[in-house]
Amino acid sequence: MALGDRRSRVRLEVVGALWATLELTEPARVVNISRDGALITSPVPMPPESVQPLHLKLEGREVTVDARVRHIRRVSGPDEPIRYLVGVEFLSVPPALARATDWPQV
């Protein structure tokens, strides 16, 4: 016996690429930071080569930096909470980040 179409709403057909954005706000810890990027530990994986906005707290103020995920590695053991080491490359260094870290701006 066929059940038929039981959808309560109309579905739309997508022709071509459909882009979407998923924003997860999970706290992460900076392990190491340099002028070019950072190594962070995160409870969620990030897709390699994706561009992610990082919200850093510097001297009580939040600074947003766009960064490209360059590598990711799972570092937790079987009995530990899942954690990932994520290496990111900064796409630009905001003046507030350069001032807080004494890096010259380029």
Buried (B, 14 or more C-beta within 10 A) or exposed (E): EEEEEEEEEEEEEEEEEEEEEEEEEEEBEEEEBEEEBBBBBBBEBBEEEEEBEBEBEEEEEEBEBBBBBEEBEEEEEEEEEEBBBBBBBBEEBBEBBBEBEEBEEE
